[in-house]
């Protein structure tokens, strides 16, 4: 998705990204709050980064190949 140019970096909404939607957030310079254009998520930069770190747990083993299964 293209950079919206509203914030310092191209942050993704953690709430939408958890549902596999790639939505950029708008940044309000006056309040320092990032807000999603699709859902109700609003938060500071620290809250957005913490939410995106939680989403990374979902994709932790994305590049790992599982070839041995020990179900017995």
KOLDO-218159 format. One record per atom (N, C-alpha, C, CB): residue number from 1; residue in one letter; atom name; y, z, x. Coordinates in steps of 0.05 Angstrom, whole numbers, plus 5000, padded with zeros to 4 digits. Glycine has a CB too. Layout:
BEGIN
BAMAR   n res atom   yy   zz   xx
BAMAR NUM   a   CA    Y    Z    X
...
This chain:
BEGIN
BAMAR   n res atom   yy   zz   xx
BAMAR   1   x    N 4977 5000 5017
BAMAR   1   x   CA 5000 5000 5000
BAMAR   1   x    C 5025 5000 5018
BAMAR   1   x   CB 5000 5024 4981
BAMAR   2   x    N 5045 4987 5010
BAMAR   2   x   CA 5069 4984 5026
BAMAR   2   x    C 5085 5010 5026
BAMAR   2   x   CB 5087 4961 5016
BAMAR   3   x    N 5100 5014 5047
BAMAR   3   x   CA 5118 5038 5050
BAMAR   3   x    C 5140 5036 5030
BAMAR   3   x   CB 5129 5040 5079
BAMAR   4   x    N 5144 5057 5014
BAMAR   4   x   CA 5166 5057 4994
BAMAR   4   x    C 5193 5062 5007
BAMAR   4   x   CB 5160 5078 4974
BAMAR   5   x    N 5194 5073 5030
BAMAR   5   x   CA 5220 5078 5043
BAMAR   5   x    C 5235 5102 5033
BAMAR   5   x   CB 5236 5054 5040
BAMAR   6   x    N 5223 5119 5017
BAMAR   6   x   CA 5237 5142 5006
BAMAR   6   x    C 5234 5167 5024
BAMAR   6   x   CB 5227 5148 4978
BAMAR   7   x    N 5212 5169 5038
BAMAR   7   x   CA 5207 5192 5055
BAMAR   7   x    C 5205 5185 5084
BAMAR   7   x   CB 5182 5206 5046
BAMAR   8   x    N 5200 5206 5100
BAMAR   8   x   CA 5197 5202 5129
BAMAR   8   x    C 5172 5186 5135
BAMAR   8   x   CB 5197 5228 5144
BAMAR   9   x    N 5150 5193 5122
BAMAR   9   x   CA 5125 5180 5127
BAMAR   9   x    C 5113 5171 5100
BAMAR   9   x   CB 5105 5198 5142
BAMAR  10   x    N 5093 5155 5102
BAMAR  10   x   CA 5080 5145 5078
BAMAR  10   x    C 5058 5165 5069
BAMAR  10   x   CB 5067 5117 5083
BAMAR  11   x    N 5066 5185 5053
BAMAR  11   x   CA 5047 5205 5043
BAMAR  11   x    C 5034 5196 5017
BAMAR  11   x   CB 5062 5232 5039
BAMAR  12   x    N 5009 5202 5014
BAMAR  12   x   CA 4994 5196 4990
BAMAR  12   x    C 4992 5221 4973
BAMAR  12   x   CB 4966 5185 4997
BAMAR  13   x    N 4992 5218 4947
BAMAR  13   x   CA 4989 5240 4929
BAMAR  13   x    C 4961 5252 4931
BAMAR  13   x   CB 4995 5232 4900
BAMAR  14   x    N 4958 5277 4938
BAMAR  14   x   CA 4931 5289 4941
BAMAR  14   x    C 4915 5289 4915
BAMAR  14   x   CB 4933 5317 4951
BAMAR  15   x    N 4929 5293 4892
BAMAR  15   x   CA 4916 5294 4867
BAMAR  15   x    C 4904 5266 4859
BAMAR  15   x   CB 4935 5304 4845
BAMAR  16   x    N 4920 5246 4863
BAMAR  16   x   CA 4910 5219 4857
BAMAR  16   x    C 4890 5209 4878
BAMAR  16   x   CB 4934 5199 4856
BAMAR  17   x    N 4895 5217 4903
BAMAR  17   x   CA 4877 5208 4924
BAMAR  17   x    C 4849 5220 4921
BAMAR  17   x   CB 4888 5215 4952
BAMAR  18   x    N 4847 5244 4909
BAMAR  18   x   CA 4821 5257 4904
BAMAR  18   x    C 4806 5240 4883
BAMAR  18   x   CB 4825 5285 4893
BAMAR  19   x    N 4820 5225 4866
BAMAR  19   x   CA 4807 5208 4847
BAMAR  19   x    C 4806 5179 4856
BAMAR  19   x   CB 4822 5209 4820
BAMAR  20   x    N 4808 5175 4883
BAMAR  20   x   CA 4807 5149 4895
BAMAR  20   x    C 4828 5129 4887
BAMAR  20   x   CB 4780 5136 4890
BAMAR  21   x    N 4852 5140 4881
BAMAR  21   x   CA 4876 5124 4876
BAMAR  21   x    C 4895 5126 4899
BAMAR  21   x   CB 4889 5132 4849
BAMAR  22   x    N 4905 5104 4908
BAMAR  22   x   CA 4923 5104 4932
BAMAR  22   x    C 4951 5101 4922
BAMAR  22   x   CB 4915 5080 4951
BAMAR  23   x    N 4964 5124 4916
BAMAR  23   x   CA 4991 5124 4905
BAMAR  23   x    C 5010 5138 4925
BAMAR  23   x   CB 4991 5139 4877
BAMAR  24   x    N 5031 5124 4932
BAMAR  24   x   CA 5052 5136 4949
BAMAR  24   x    C 5069 5155 4933
BAMAR  24   x   CB 5069 5114 4962
BAMAR  25   x    N 5082 5173 4948
BAMAR  25   x   CA 5099 5193 4936
BAMAR  25   x    C 5128 5187 4942
BAMAR  25   x   CB 5091 5221 4945
BAMAR  26   x    N 5146 5195 4924
BAMAR  26   x   CA 5175 5193 4929
BAMAR  26   x    C 5185 5219 4941
BAMAR  26   x   CB 5190 5187 4902
BAMAR  27   x    N 5205 5218 4957
BAMAR  27   x   CA 5216 5241 4970
BAMAR  27   x    C 5245 5245 4961
BAMAR  27   x   CB 5215 5238 5001
BAMAR  28   x    N 5251 5269 4952
BAMAR  28   x   CA 5278 5276 4944
BAMAR  28   x    C 5292 5291 4967
BAMAR  28   x   CB 5278 5294 4918
BAMAR  29   x    N 5311 5278 4978
BAMAR  29   x   CA 5325 5289 5002
BAMAR  29   x    C 5340 5315 4996
BAMAR  29   x   CB 5344 5269 5014
BAMAR  30   x    N 5350 5317 4972
BAMAR  30   x   CA 5366 5341 4965
BAMAR  30   x    C 5349 5366 4963
BAMAR  30   x   CB 5380 5336 4938
BAMAR  31   x    N 5325 5364 4951
BAMAR  31   x   CA 5308 5387 4947
BAMAR  31   x    C 5286 5390 4967
BAMAR  31   x   CB 5296 5387 4919
BAMAR  32   x    N 5279 5368 4981
BAMAR  32   x   CA 5258 5368 5000
BAMAR  32   x    C 5230 5368 4987
BAMAR  32   x   CB 5260 5392 5018
BAMAR  33   x    N 5229 5358 4963
BAMAR  33   x   CA 5204 5358 4947
BAMAR  33   x    C 5193 5329 4945
BAMAR  33   x   CB 5209 5370 4919
BAMAR  34   x    N 5167 5326 4950
BAMAR  34   x   CA 5153 5301 4945
BAMAR  34   x    C 5142 5301 4917
BAMAR  34   x   CB 5131 5296 4967
BAMAR  35   x    N 5145 5278 4903
BAMAR  35   x   CA 5134 5277 4876
BAMAR  35   x    C 5119 5250 4873
BAMAR  35   x   CB 5156 5279 4855
BAMAR  36   x    N 5097 5252 4857
BAMAR  36   x   CA 5080 5229 4852
BAMAR  36   x    C 5092 5212 4829
BAMAR  36   x   CB 5051 5237 4845
BAMAR  37   x    N 5090 5186 4831
BAMAR  37   x   CA 5101 5169 4810
BAMAR  37   x    C 5081 5165 4788
BAMAR  37   x   CB 5109 5142 4822
BAMAR  38   x    N 5056 5174 4791
BAMAR  38   x   CA 5035 5169 4771
BAMAR  38   x    C 5027 5195 4757
BAMAR  38   x   CB 5011 5157 4784
BAMAR  39   x    N 5025 5217 4771
BAMAR  39   x   CA 5016 5242 4759
BAMAR  39   x    C 5038 5263 4761
BAMAR  39   x   CB 4990 5252 4772
BAMAR  40   x    N 5032 5288 4755
BAMAR  40   x   CA 5052 5309 4755
BAMAR  40   x    C 5054 5324 4781
BAMAR  40   x   CB 5046 5328 4733
BAMAR  41   x    N 5040 5315 4802
BAMAR  41   x   CA 5040 5331 4827
BAMAR  41   x    C 5068 5330 4840
BAMAR  41   x   CB 5019 5320 4846
BAMAR  42   x    N 5077 5354 4848
BAMAR  42   x   CA 5102 5357 4863
BAMAR  42   x    C 5097 5379 4884
BAMAR  42   x   CB 5126 5364 4844
BAMAR  43   x    N 5108 5375 4908
BAMAR  43   x   CA 5104 5395 4928
BAMAR  43   x    C 5120 5389 4953
BAMAR  43   x   CB 5075 5398 4934
BAMAR  44   x    N 5121 5409 4970
BAMAR  44   x   CA 5134 5406 4996
BAMAR  44   x    C 5116 5390 5015
BAMAR  44   x   CB 5141 5434 5008
BAMAR  45   x    N 5126 5385 5038
BAMAR  45   x   CA 5111 5369 5058
BAMAR  45   x    C 5086 5385 5066
BAMAR  45   x   CB 5128 5363 5082
BAMAR  46   x    N 5088 5411 5069
BAMAR  46   x   CA 5065 5427 5077
BAMAR  46   x    C 5043 5427 5055
BAMAR  46   x   CB 5073 5456 5082
BAMAR  47   x    N 5051 5428 5030
BAMAR  47   x   CA 5032 5427 5008
BAMAR  47   x    C 5018 5400 5006
BAMAR  47   x   CB 5045 5433 4982
BAMAR  48   x    N 5033 5378 5011
BAMAR  48   x   CA 5021 5351 5011
BAMAR  48   x    C 5001 5348 5033
BAMAR  48   x   CB 5043 5330 5012
BAMAR  49   x    N 5009 5357 5057
BAMAR  49   x   CA 4991 5355 5080
BAMAR  49   x    C 4966 5372 5076
BAMAR  49   x   CB 5005 5363 5106
BAMAR  50   x    N 4968 5395 5065
BAMAR  50   x   CA 4945 5412 5060
BAMAR  50   x    C 4927 5400 5039
BAMAR  50   x   CB 4954 5440 5050
BAMAR  51   x    N 4938 5387 5018
BAMAR  51   x   CA 4922 5374 4998
BAMAR  51   x    C 4908 5350 5009
BAMAR  51   x   CB 4940 5365 4975
BAMAR  52   x    N 4921 5335 5027
BAMAR  52   x   CA 4908 5311 5039
BAMAR  52   x    C 4886 5320 5058
BAMAR  52   x   CB 4929 5294 5053
BAMAR  53   x    N 4889 5343 5071
BAMAR  53   x   CA 4868 5353 5088
BAMAR  53   x    C 4844 5361 5072
BAMAR  53   x   CB 4879 5378 5104
BAMAR  54   x    N 4847 5371 5048
BAMAR  54   x   CA 4824 5377 5031
BAMAR  54   x    C 4810 5351 5023
BAMAR  54   x   CB 4834 5392 5006
BAMAR  55   x    N 4824 5330 5019
BAMAR  55   x   CA 4812 5304 5011
BAMAR  55   x    C 4795 5293 5034
BAMAR  55   x   CB 4833 5284 5003
BAMAR  56   x    N 4803 5299 5059
BAMAR  56   x   CA 4788 5289 5082
BAMAR  56   x    C 4760 5300 5083
BAMAR  56   x   CB 4803 5295 5107
BAMAR  57   x    N 4755 5323 5071
BAMAR  57   x   CA 4728 5334 5070
BAMAR  57   x    C 4709 5316 5055
BAMAR  57   x   CB 4728 5362 5057
BAMAR  58   x    N 4720 5302 5035
BAMAR  58   x   CA 4704 5283 5019
BAMAR  58   x    C 4693 5260 5036
BAMAR  58   x   CB 4720 5272 4996
BAMAR  59   x    N 4709 5251 5056
BAMAR  59   x   CA 4701 5229 5072
BAMAR  59   x    C 4693 5237 5100
BAMAR  59   x   CB 4724 5209 5074
BAMAR  60   x    N 4684 5261 5104
BAMAR  60   x   CA 4677 5272 5130
BAMAR  60   x    C 4654 5257 5143
BAMAR  60   x   CB 4670 5300 5128
BAMAR  61   x    N 4634 5248 5128
BAMAR  61   x   CA 4611 5235 5140
BAMAR  61   x    C 4610 5205 5133
BAMAR  61   x   CB 4585 5248 5129
BAMAR  62   x    N 4634 5194 5130
BAMAR  62   x   CA 4635 5166 5122
BAMAR  62   x    C 4623 5147 5143
BAMAR  62   x   CB 4664 5158 5116
BAMAR  63   x    N 4627 5152 5168
BAMAR  63   x   CA 4618 5135 5190
BAMAR  63   x    C 4592 5144 5202
BAMAR  63   x   CB 4639 5132 5211
BAMAR  64   x    N 4578 5163 5190
BAMAR  64   x   CA 4554 5174 5200
BAMAR  64   x    C 4530 5161 5185
BAMAR  64   x   CB 4553 5204 5198
BAMAR  65   x    N 4510 5152 5200
BAMAR  65   x   CA 4487 5140 5187
BAMAR  65   x    C 4465 5161 5184
BAMAR  65   x   CB 4477 5116 5204
BAMAR  66   x    N 4455 5163 5160
BAMAR  66   x   CA 4433 5181 5153
BAMAR  66   x    C 4407 5165 5151
BAMAR  66   x   CB 4439 5197 5127
BAMAR  67   x    N 4389 5168 5170
BAMAR  67   x   CA 4365 5153 5170
BAMAR  67   x    C 4340 5171 5168
BAMAR  67   x   CB 4363 5135 5194
BAMAR  68   x    N 4343 5196 5170
BAMAR  68   x   CA 4320 5215 5167
BAMAR  68   x    C 4326 5235 5145
BAMAR  68   x   CB 4314 5229 5195
BAMAR  69   x    N 4309 5236 5126
BAMAR  69   x   CA 4312 5254 5104
BAMAR  69   x    C 4289 5274 5103
BAMAR  69   x   CB 4314 5239 5077
BAMAR  70   x    N 4295 5299 5105
BAMAR  70   x   CA 4274 5320 5106
BAMAR  70   x    C 4274 5335 5079
BAMAR  70   x   CB 4279 5340 5129
BAMAR  71   x    N 4263 5322 5059
BAMAR  71   x   CA 4262 5335 5033
BAMAR  71   x    C 4236 5351 5029
BAMAR  71   x   CB 4264 5314 5011
BAMAR  72   x    N 4217 5347 5047
BAMAR  72   x   CA 4191 5361 5044
BAMAR  72   x    C 4192 5389 5053
BAMAR  72   x   CB 4170 5347 5059
